[in-house]
């Protein structure tokens, strides 16, 4: 996490330098400040500094080093428990198809959205309750 914090502070410094150079260069070229680019680069600076500050606070509150920061850590030390996933489940594919139909309905014809919403509801219910019936009931 220390590497990420340092990288984000360096990135903040880069955005500060880029903002100053951009504003100066545009002012020299056009005798006016171009506000959209100046504010956009300034907001990138704020975002990088905010994330670096947040990560520094989290790192300080943890009280311990992450396995990525310890030189003699094993690969298995950083292997978290990600949760339980069903590799045989077709419900995520159905859910993605429903979301695609909803998006297509917004672009092509709104009546397709009704089909997509119906399929979306069926896919969500099916994915939630797939372990309550059939071969995998618990």
Chimera marker file (.cmm) of the C-alpha trace (Angstrom):
<marker_set name="trace">
<marker id="1" x="0.000" y="0.000" z="0.000" r="1" g="1" b="0" radius="0.5"/>
<marker id="2" x="2.952" y="2.308" z="0.601" r="1" g="1" b="0" radius="0.5"/>
<marker id="3" x="3.930" y="2.008" z="-3.046" r="1" g="1" b="0" radius="0.5"/>
<marker id="4" x="0.406" y="2.984" z="-4.104" r="1" g="1" b="0" radius="0.5"/>
<marker id="5" x="0.402" y="5.963" z="-1.740" r="1" g="1" b="0" radius="0.5"/>
<marker id="6" x="3.765" y="7.193" z="-3.013" r="1" g="1" b="0" radius="0.5"/>
<marker id="7" x="2.713" y="6.655" z="-6.615" r="1" g="1" b="0" radius="0.5"/>
<marker id="8" x="-0.459" y="8.681" z="-6.111" r="1" g="1" b="0" radius="0.5"/>
<marker id="9" x="1.434" y="11.546" z="-4.445" r="1" g="1" b="0" radius="0.5"/>
<marker id="10" x="3.867" y="11.582" z="-7.389" r="1" g="1" b="0" radius="0.5"/>
<marker id="11" x="0.875" y="11.575" z="-9.721" r="1" g="1" b="0" radius="0.5"/>
<marker id="12" x="-0.588" y="14.510" z="-7.800" r="1" g="1" b="0" radius="0.5"/>
<marker id="13" x="2.650" y="16.411" z="-8.279" r="1" g="1" b="0" radius="0.5"/>
<marker id="14" x="2.599" y="15.608" z="-11.976" r="1" g="1" b="0" radius="0.5"/>
<marker id="15" x="-0.959" y="16.898" z="-12.325" r="1" g="1" b="0" radius="0.5"/>
<marker id="16" x="0.013" y="20.076" z="-10.481" r="1" g="1" b="0" radius="0.5"/>
<marker id="17" x="2.930" y="20.626" z="-12.853" r="1" g="1" b="0" radius="0.5"/>
<marker id="18" x="0.780" y="19.752" z="-15.876" r="1" g="1" b="0" radius="0.5"/>
<marker id="19" x="-1.913" y="22.172" z="-14.742" r="1" g="1" b="0" radius="0.5"/>
<marker id="20" x="0.548" y="25.034" z="-14.325" r="1" g="1" b="0" radius="0.5"/>
<marker id="21" x="2.251" y="24.324" z="-17.666" r="1" g="1" b="0" radius="0.5"/>
<marker id="22" x="-1.073" y="23.948" z="-19.486" r="1" g="1" b="0" radius="0.5"/>
<marker id="23" x="-2.492" y="27.156" z="-18.084" r="1" g="1" b="0" radius="0.5"/>
<marker id="24" x="0.680" y="29.095" z="-18.843" r="1" g="1" b="0" radius="0.5"/>
<marker id="25" x="1.041" y="27.697" z="-22.333" r="1" g="1" b="0" radius="0.5"/>
<marker id="26" x="-2.554" y="28.450" z="-23.285" r="1" g="1" b="0" radius="0.5"/>
<marker id="27" x="-2.300" y="31.932" z="-21.782" r="1" g="1" b="0" radius="0.5"/>
<marker id="28" x="0.846" y="32.656" z="-23.810" r="1" g="1" b="0" radius="0.5"/>
<marker id="29" x="-0.741" y="31.328" z="-27.001" r="1" g="1" b="0" radius="0.5"/>
<marker id="30" x="-4.191" y="32.959" z="-26.744" r="1" g="1" b="0" radius="0.5"/>
<marker id="31" x="-3.855" y="35.667" z="-24.067" r="1" g="1" b="0" radius="0.5"/>
<marker id="32" x="-6.735" y="34.044" z="-22.177" r="1" g="1" b="0" radius="0.5"/>
<marker id="33" x="-7.176" y="31.225" z="-19.727" r="1" g="1" b="0" radius="0.5"/>
<marker id="34" x="-8.883" y="28.130" z="-21.076" r="1" g="1" b="0" radius="0.5"/>
<marker id="35" x="-10.981" y="27.151" z="-18.077" r="1" g="1" b="0" radius="0.5"/>
<marker id="36" x="-12.185" y="23.693" z="-19.066" r="1" g="1" b="0" radius="0.5"/>
<marker id="37" x="-8.738" y="22.138" z="-19.408" r="1" g="1" b="0" radius="0.5"/>
<marker id="38" x="-7.356" y="23.983" z="-16.399" r="1" g="1" b="0" radius="0.5"/>
<marker id="39" x="-10.188" y="22.850" z="-14.156" r="1" g="1" b="0" radius="0.5"/>
<marker id="40" x="-10.148" y="19.278" z="-15.537" r="1" g="1" b="0" radius="0.5"/>
<marker id="41" x="-6.435" y="18.828" z="-14.850" r="1" g="1" b="0" radius="0.5"/>
<marker id="42" x="-6.876" y="20.505" z="-11.459" r="1" g="1" b="0" radius="0.5"/>
<marker id="43" x="-9.645" y="18.065" z="-10.586" r="1" g="1" b="0" radius="0.5"/>
<marker id="44" x="-7.377" y="15.163" z="-11.587" r="1" g="1" b="0" radius="0.5"/>
<marker id="45" x="-4.867" y="16.595" z="-9.108" r="1" g="1" b="0" radius="0.5"/>
<marker id="46" x="-7.535" y="16.770" z="-6.400" r="1" g="1" b="0" radius="0.5"/>
<marker id="47" x="-8.696" y="13.212" z="-7.094" r="1" g="1" b="0" radius="0.5"/>
<marker id="48" x="-5.186" y="11.726" z="-6.973" r="1" g="1" b="0" radius="0.5"/>
<marker id="49" x="-4.368" y="13.662" z="-3.789" r="1" g="1" b="0" radius="0.5"/>
<marker id="50" x="-7.665" y="12.611" z="-2.192" r="1" g="1" b="0" radius="0.5"/>
<marker id="51" x="-7.061" y="8.917" z="-2.922" r="1" g="1" b="0" radius="0.5"/>
<marker id="52" x="-3.468" y="9.150" z="-1.657" r="1" g="1" b="0" radius="0.5"/>
<marker id="53" x="-4.643" y="10.857" z="1.534" r="1" g="1" b="0" radius="0.5"/>
<marker id="54" x="-7.374" y="8.258" z="2.058" r="1" g="1" b="0" radius="0.5"/>
<marker id="55" x="-5.031" y="5.329" z="1.492" r="1" g="1" b="0" radius="0.5"/>
<marker id="56" x="-2.510" y="6.868" z="3.892" r="1" g="1" b="0" radius="0.5"/>
<marker id="57" x="-5.194" y="7.141" z="6.593" r="1" g="1" b="0" radius="0.5"/>
<marker id="58" x="-6.325" y="3.558" z="6.012" r="1" g="1" b="0" radius="0.5"/>
<marker id="59" x="-2.736" y="2.340" z="6.084" r="1" g="1" b="0" radius="0.5"/>
<marker id="60" x="-2.141" y="4.153" z="9.354" r="1" g="1" b="0" radius="0.5"/>
<marker id="61" x="-5.340" y="2.777" z="10.885" r="1" g="1" b="0" radius="0.5"/>
<marker id="62" x="-4.537" y="-0.826" z="9.963" r="1" g="1" b="0" radius="0.5"/>
<marker id="63" x="-1.511" y="-1.009" z="12.217" r="1" g="1" b="0" radius="0.5"/>
<marker id="64" x="0.154" y="-3.667" z="10.090" r="1" g="1" b="0" radius="0.5"/>
<marker id="65" x="1.814" y="-4.017" z="6.730" r="1" g="1" b="0" radius="0.5"/>
<marker id="66" x="0.140" y="-5.674" z="3.799" r="1" g="1" b="0" radius="0.5"/>
<marker id="67" x="1.819" y="-8.775" z="2.393" r="1" g="1" b="0" radius="0.5"/>
<marker id="68" x="2.630" y="-6.797" z="-0.752" r="1" g="1" b="0" radius="0.5"/>
<marker id="69" x="4.797" y="-4.439" z="1.296" r="1" g="1" b="0" radius="0.5"/>
<marker id="70" x="6.810" y="-7.131" z="3.112" r="1" g="1" b="0" radius="0.5"/>
<marker id="71" x="9.877" y="-8.306" z="1.209" r="1" g="1" b="0" radius="0.5"/>
<marker id="72" x="9.940" y="-11.835" z="2.627" r="1" g="1" b="0" radius="0.5"/>
<marker id="73" x="6.199" y="-12.559" z="2.276" r="1" g="1" b="0" radius="0.5"/>
<marker id="74" x="4.957" y="-15.631" z="0.461" r="1" g="1" b="0" radius="0.5"/>
<marker id="75" x="2.494" y="-15.538" z="-2.414" r="1" g="1" b="0" radius="0.5"/>
<marker id="76" x="-0.097" y="-17.322" z="-0.281" r="1" g="1" b="0" radius="0.5"/>
<marker id="77" x="0.004" y="-14.553" z="2.334" r="1" g="1" b="0" radius="0.5"/>
<marker id="78" x="-1.806" y="-12.168" z="0.004" r="1" g="1" b="0" radius="0.5"/>
<marker id="79" x="-4.397" y="-14.683" z="-1.178" r="1" g="1" b="0" radius="0.5"/>
<marker id="80" x="-7.716" y="-13.445" z="0.236" r="1" g="1" b="0" radius="0.5"/>
<marker id="81" x="-10.981" y="-15.292" z="0.533" r="1" g="1" b="0" radius="0.5"/>
<marker id="82" x="-12.969" y="-13.961" z="-2.407" r="1" g="1" b="0" radius="0.5"/>
<marker id="83" x="-16.264" y="-15.604" z="-1.619" r="1" g="1" b="0" radius="0.5"/>
<marker id="84" x="-18.311" y="-18.389" z="-3.077" r="1" g="1" b="0" radius="0.5"/>
<marker id="85" x="-18.933" y="-18.497" z="-6.795" r="1" g="1" b="0" radius="0.5"/>
<marker id="86" x="-20.753" y="-20.997" z="-8.975" r="1" g="1" b="0" radius="0.5"/>
<marker id="87" x="-18.602" y="-21.846" z="-11.982" r="1" g="1" b="0" radius="0.5"/>
<marker id="88" x="-21.469" y="-23.804" z="-13.593" r="1" g="1" b="0" radius="0.5"/>
<marker id="89" x="-24.119" y="-21.113" z="-13.224" r="1" g="1" b="0" radius="0.5"/>
<marker id="90" x="-25.707" y="-19.652" z="-16.347" r="1" g="1" b="0" radius="0.5"/>
<marker id="91" x="-27.590" y="-16.916" z="-14.473" r="1" g="1" b="0" radius="0.5"/>
<marker id="92" x="-24.852" y="-14.261" z="-14.863" r="1" g="1" b="0" radius="0.5"/>
<marker id="93" x="-24.965" y="-14.769" z="-18.631" r="1" g="1" b="0" radius="0.5"/>
<marker id="94" x="-28.756" y="-14.410" z="-18.561" r="1" g="1" b="0" radius="0.5"/>
<marker id="95" x="-28.417" y="-11.260" z="-16.460" r="1" g="1" b="0" radius="0.5"/>
<marker id="96" x="-25.930" y="-9.794" z="-18.936" r="1" g="1" b="0" radius="0.5"/>
<marker id="97" x="-28.282" y="-10.594" z="-21.820" r="1" g="1" b="0" radius="0.5"/>
<marker id="98" x="-31.107" y="-8.845" z="-19.983" r="1" g="1" b="0" radius="0.5"/>
<marker id="99" x="-28.971" y="-5.767" z="-19.394" r="1" g="1" b="0" radius="0.5"/>
<marker id="100" x="-28.032" y="-5.798" z="-23.075" r="1" g="1" b="0" radius="0.5"/>
<marker id="101" x="-31.697" y="-5.919" z="-24.053" r="1" g="1" b="0" radius="0.5"/>
<marker id="102" x="-32.474" y="-2.988" z="-21.770" r="1" g="1" b="0" radius="0.5"/>
<marker id="103" x="-29.636" y="-0.985" z="-23.324" r="1" g="1" b="0" radius="0.5"/>
<marker id="104" x="-30.767" y="-1.965" z="-26.810" r="1" g="1" b="0" radius="0.5"/>
<marker id="105" x="-34.283" y="-0.893" z="-25.894" r="1" g="1" b="0" radius="0.5"/>
<marker id="106" x="-33.051" y="2.530" z="-24.853" r="1" g="1" b="0" radius="0.5"/>
<marker id="107" x="-31.234" y="2.894" z="-28.154" r="1" g="1" b="0" radius="0.5"/>
<marker id="108" x="-33.561" y="1.259" z="-30.669" r="1" g="1" b="0" radius="0.5"/>
<marker id="109" x="-37.085" y="0.994" z="-29.327" r="1" g="1" b="0" radius="0.5"/>
<marker id="110" x="-38.414" y="1.332" z="-25.823" r="1" g="1" b="0" radius="0.5"/>
<marker id="111" x="-40.657" y="-1.732" z="-26.131" r="1" g="1" b="0" radius="0.5"/>
<marker id="112" x="-37.526" y="-3.932" z="-25.992" r="1" g="1" b="0" radius="0.5"/>
<marker id="113" x="-36.871" y="-2.571" z="-22.478" r="1" g="1" b="0" radius="0.5"/>
<marker id="114" x="-39.992" y="-4.326" z="-21.198" r="1" g="1" b="0" radius="0.5"/>
<marker id="115" x="-38.651" y="-7.682" z="-22.374" r="1" g="1" b="0" radius="0.5"/>
<marker id="116" x="-35.244" y="-6.882" z="-20.886" r="1" g="1" b="0" radius="0.5"/>
<marker id="117" x="-36.707" y="-5.872" z="-17.507" r="1" g="1" b="0" radius="0.5"/>
<marker id="118" x="-38.751" y="-9.073" z="-17.371" r="1" g="1" b="0" radius="0.5"/>
<marker id="119" x="-35.729" y="-11.207" z="-18.205" r="1" g="1" b="0" radius="0.5"/>
<marker id="120" x="-33.668" y="-9.197" z="-15.718" r="1" g="1" b="0" radius="0.5"/>
<marker id="121" x="-36.106" y="-9.962" z="-12.887" r="1" g="1" b="0" radius="0.5"/>
<marker id="122" x="-36.186" y="-13.659" z="-13.781" r="1" g="1" b="0" radius="0.5"/>
<marker id="123" x="-32.373" y="-13.784" z="-13.905" r="1" g="1" b="0" radius="0.5"/>
<marker id="124" x="-31.939" y="-12.030" z="-10.551" r="1" g="1" b="0" radius="0.5"/>
<marker id="125" x="-34.444" y="-14.312" z="-8.834" r="1" g="1" b="0" radius="0.5"/>
<marker id="126" x="-32.902" y="-17.376" z="-10.477" r="1" g="1" b="0" radius="0.5"/>
<marker id="127" x="-29.386" y="-16.394" z="-9.466" r="1" g="1" b="0" radius="0.5"/>
<marker id="128" x="-30.386" y="-15.695" z="-5.871" r="1" g="1" b="0" radius="0.5"/>
<marker id="129" x="-32.383" y="-18.899" z="-5.437" r="1" g="1" b="0" radius="0.5"/>
<marker id="130" x="-30.275" y="-21.336" z="-7.459" r="1" g="1" b="0" radius="0.5"/>
<marker id="131" x="-29.094" y="-23.077" z="-4.275" r="1" g="1" b="0" radius="0.5"/>
<marker id="132" x="-32.574" y="-23.536" z="-2.867" r="1" g="1" b="0" radius="0.5"/>
<marker id="133" x="-33.827" y="-26.138" z="-5.324" r="1" g="1" b="0" radius="0.5"/>
<marker id="134" x="-32.604" y="-28.893" z="-7.619" r="1" g="1" b="0" radius="0.5"/>
<marker id="135" x="-29.326" y="-30.782" z="-7.262" r="1" g="1" b="0" radius="0.5"/>
<marker id="136" x="-27.576" y="-28.020" z="-5.349" r="1" g="1" b="0" radius="0.5"/>
<marker id="137" x="-30.274" y="-27.375" z="-2.706" r="1" g="1" b="0" radius="0.5"/>
<marker id="138" x="-28.956" y="-26.789" z="0.775" r="1" g="1" b="0" radius="0.5"/>
<link id1="1" id2="2" r="1" g="1" b="0" radius="0.2"/>
<link id1="2" id2="3" r="1" g="1" b="0" radius="0.2"/>
<link id1="3" id2="4" r="1" g="1" b="0" radius="0.2"/>
<link id1="4" id2="5" r="1" g="1" b="0" radius="0.2"/>
<link id1="5" id2="6" r="1" g="1" b="0" radius="0.2"/>
<link id1="6" id2="7" r="1" g="1" b="0" radius="0.2"/>
<link id1="7" id2="8" r="1" g="1" b="0" radius="0.2"/>
<link id1="8" id2="9" r="1" g="1" b="0" radius="0.2"/>
<link id1="9" id2="10" r="1" g="1" b="0" radius="0.2"/>
<link id1="10" id2="11" r="1" g="1" b="0" radius="0.2"/>
<link id1="11" id2="12" r="1" g="1" b="0" radius="0.2"/>
<link id1="12" id2="13" r="1" g="1" b="0" radius="0.2"/>
<link id1="13" id2="14" r="1" g="1" b="0" radius="0.2"/>
<link id1="14" id2="15" r="1" g="1" b="0" radius="0.2"/>
<link id1="15" id2="16" r="1" g="1" b="0" radius="0.2"/>
<link id1="16" id2="17" r="1" g="1" b="0" radius="0.2"/>
<link id1="17" id2="18" r="1" g="1" b="0" radius="0.2"/>
<link id1="18" id2="19" r="1" g="1" b="0" radius="0.2"/>
<link id1="19" id2="20" r="1" g="1" b="0" radius="0.2"/>
<link id1="20" id2="21" r="1" g="1" b="0" radius="0.2"/>
<link id1="21" id2="22" r="1" g="1" b="0" radius="0.2"/>
<link id1="22" id2="23" r="1" g="1" b="0" radius="0.2"/>
<link id1="23" id2="24" r="1" g="1" b="0" radius="0.2"/>
<link id1="24" id2="25" r="1" g="1" b="0" radius="0.2"/>
<link id1="25" id2="26" r="1" g="1" b="0" radius="0.2"/>
<link id1="26" id2="27" r="1" g="1" b="0" radius="0.2"/>
<link id1="27" id2="28" r="1" g="1" b="0" radius="0.2"/>
<link id1="28" id2="29" r="1" g="1" b="0" radius="0.2"/>
<link id1="29" id2="30" r="1" g="1" b="0" radius="0.2"/>
<link id1="30" id2="31" r="1" g="1" b="0" radius="0.2"/>
<link id1="31" id2="32" r="1" g="1" b="0" radius="0.2"/>
<link id1="32" id2="33" r="1" g="1" b="0" radius="0.2"/>
<link id1="33" id2="34" r="1" g="1" b="0" radius="0.2"/>
<link id1="34" id2="35" r="1" g="1" b="0" radius="0.2"/>
<link id1="35" id2="36" r="1" g="1" b="0" radius="0.2"/>
<link id1="36" id2="37" r="1" g="1" b="0" radius="0.2"/>
<link id1="37" id2="38" r="1" g="1" b="0" radius="0.2"/>
<link id1="38" id2="39" r="1" g="1" b="0" radius="0.2"/>
<link id1="39" id2="40" r="1" g="1" b="0" radius="0.2"/>
<link id1="40" id2="41" r="1" g="1" b="0" radius="0.2"/>
<link id1="41" id2="42" r="1" g="1" b="0" radius="0.2"/>
<link id1="42" id2="43" r="1" g="1" b="0" radius="0.2"/>
<link id1="43" id2="44" r="1" g="1" b="0" radius="0.2"/>
<link id1="44" id2="45" r="1" g="1" b="0" radius="0.2"/>
<link id1="45" id2="46" r="1" g="1" b="0" radius="0.2"/>
<link id1="46" id2="47" r="1" g="1" b="0" radius="0.2"/>
<link id1="47" id2="48" r="1" g="1" b="0" radius="0.2"/>
<link id1="48" id2="49" r="1" g="1" b="0" radius="0.2"/>
<link id1="49" id2="50" r="1" g="1" b="0" radius="0.2"/>
<link id1="50" id2="51" r="1" g="1" b="0" radius="0.2"/>
<link id1="51" id2="52" r="1" g="1" b="0" radius="0.2"/>
<link id1="52" id2="53" r="1" g="1" b="0" radius="0.2"/>
<link id1="53" id2="54" r="1" g="1" b="0" radius="0.2"/>
<link id1="54" id2="55" r="1" g="1" b="0" radius="0.2"/>
<link id1="55" id2="56" r="1" g="1" b="0" radius="0.2"/>
<link id1="56" id2="57" r="1" g="1" b="0" radius="0.2"/>
<link id1="57" id2="58" r="1" g="1" b="0" radius="0.2"/>
<link id1="58" id2="59" r="1" g="1" b="0" radius="0.2"/>
<link id1="59" id2="60" r="1" g="1" b="0" radius="0.2"/>
<link id1="60" id2="61" r="1" g="1" b="0" radius="0.2"/>
<link id1="61" id2="62" r="1" g="1" b="0" radius="0.2"/>
<link id1="62" id2="63" r="1" g="1" b="0" radius="0.2"/>
<link id1="63" id2="64" r="1" g="1" b="0" radius="0.2"/>
<link id1="64" id2="65" r="1" g="1" b="0" radius="0.2"/>
<link id1="65" id2="66" r="1" g="1" b="0" radius="0.2"/>
<link id1="66" id2="67" r="1" g="1" b="0" radius="0.2"/>
<link id1="67" id2="68" r="1" g="1" b="0" radius="0.2"/>
<link id1="68" id2="69" r="1" g="1" b="0" radius="0.2"/>
<link id1="69" id2="70" r="1" g="1" b="0" radius="0.2"/>
<link id1="70" id2="71" r="1" g="1" b="0" radius="0.2"/>
<link id1="71" id2="72" r="1" g="1" b="0" radius="0.2"/>
<link id1="72" id2="73" r="1" g="1" b="0" radius="0.2"/>
<link id1="73" id2="74" r="1" g="1" b="0" radius="0.2"/>
<link id1="74" id2="75" r="1" g="1" b="0" radius="0.2"/>
<link id1="75" id2="76" r="1" g="1" b="0" radius="0.2"/>
<link id1="76" id2="77" r="1" g="1" b="0" radius="0.2"/>
<link id1="77" id2="78" r="1" g="1" b="0" radius="0.2"/>
<link id1="78" id2="79" r="1" g="1" b="0" radius="0.2"/>
<link id1="79" id2="80" r="1" g="1" b="0" radius="0.2"/>
<link id1="80" id2="81" r="1" g="1" b="0" radius="0.2"/>
<link id1="81" id2="82" r="1" g="1" b="0" radius="0.2"/>
<link id1="82" id2="83" r="1" g="1" b="0" radius="0.2"/>
<link id1="83" id2="84" r="1" g="1" b="0" radius="0.2"/>
<link id1="84" id2="85" r="1" g="1" b="0" radius="0.2"/>
<link id1="85" id2="86" r="1" g="1" b="0" radius="0.2"/>
<link id1="86" id2="87" r="1" g="1" b="0" radius="0.2"/>
<link id1="87" id2="88" r="1" g="1" b="0" radius="0.2"/>
<link id1="88" id2="89" r="1" g="1" b="0" radius="0.2"/>
<link id1="89" id2="90" r="1" g="1" b="0" radius="0.2"/>
<link id1="90" id2="91" r="1" g="1" b="0" radius="0.2"/>
<link id1="91" id2="92" r="1" g="1" b="0" radius="0.2"/>
<link id1="92" id2="93" r="1" g="1" b="0" radius="0.2"/>
<link id1="93" id2="94" r="1" g="1" b="0" radius="0.2"/>
<link id1="94" id2="95" r="1" g="1" b="0" radius="0.2"/>
<link id1="95" id2="96" r="1" g="1" b="0" radius="0.2"/>
<link id1="96" id2="97" r="1" g="1" b="0" radius="0.2"/>
<link id1="97" id2="98" r="1" g="1" b="0" radius="0.2"/>
<link id1="98" id2="99" r="1" g="1" b="0" radius="0.2"/>
<link id1="99" id2="100" r="1" g="1" b="0" radius="0.2"/>
<link id1="100" id2="101" r="1" g="1" b="0" radius="0.2"/>
<link id1="101" id2="102" r="1" g="1" b="0" radius="0.2"/>
<link id1="102" id2="103" r="1" g="1" b="0" radius="0.2"/>
<link id1="103" id2="104" r="1" g="1" b="0" radius="0.2"/>
<link id1="104" id2="105" r="1" g="1" b="0" radius="0.2"/>
<link id1="105" id2="106" r="1" g="1" b="0" radius="0.2"/>
<link id1="106" id2="107" r="1" g="1" b="0" radius="0.2"/>
<link id1="107" id2="108" r="1" g="1" b="0" radius="0.2"/>
<link id1="108" id2="109" r="1" g="1" b="0" radius="0.2"/>
<link id1="109" id2="110" r="1" g="1" b="0" radius="0.2"/>
<link id1="110" id2="111" r="1" g="1" b="0" radius="0.2"/>
<link id1="111" id2="112" r="1" g="1" b="0" radius="0.2"/>
<link id1="112" id2="113" r="1" g="1" b="0" radius="0.2"/>
<link id1="113" id2="114" r="1" g="1" b="0" radius="0.2"/>
<link id1="114" id2="115" r="1" g="1" b="0" radius="0.2"/>
<link id1="115" id2="116" r="1" g="1" b="0" radius="0.2"/>
<link id1="116" id2="117" r="1" g="1" b="0" radius="0.2"/>
<link id1="117" id2="118" r="1" g="1" b="0" radius="0.2"/>
<link id1="118" id2="119" r="1" g="1" b="0" radius="0.2"/>
<link id1="119" id2="120" r="1" g="1" b="0" radius="0.2"/>
<link id1="120" id2="121" r="1" g="1" b="0" radius="0.2"/>
<link id1="121" id2="122" r="1" g="1" b="0" radius="0.2"/>
<link id1="122" id2="123" r="1" g="1" b="0" radius="0.2"/>
<link id1="123" id2="124" r="1" g="1" b="0" radius="0.2"/>
<link id1="124" id2="125" r="1" g="1" b="0" radius="0.2"/>
<link id1="125" id2="126" r="1" g="1" b="0" radius="0.2"/>
<link id1="126" id2="127" r="1" g="1" b="0" radius="0.2"/>
<link id1="127" id2="128" r="1" g="1" b="0" radius="0.2"/>
<link id1="128" id2="129" r="1" g="1" b="0" radius="0.2"/>
<link id1="129" id2="130" r="1" g="1" b="0" radius="0.2"/>
<link id1="130" id2="131" r="1" g="1" b="0" radius="0.2"/>
<link id1="131" id2="132" r="1" g="1" b="0" radius="0.2"/>
<link id1="132" id2="133" r="1" g="1" b="0" radius="0.2"/>
<link id1="133" id2="134" r="1" g="1" b="0" radius="0.2"/>
<link id1="134" id2="135" r="1" g="1" b="0" radius="0.2"/>
<link id1="135" id2="136" r="1" g="1" b="0" radius="0.2"/>
<link id1="136" id2="137" r="1" g="1" b="0" radius="0.2"/>
<link id1="137" id2="138" r="1" g="1" b="0" radius="0.2"/>
</marker_set>
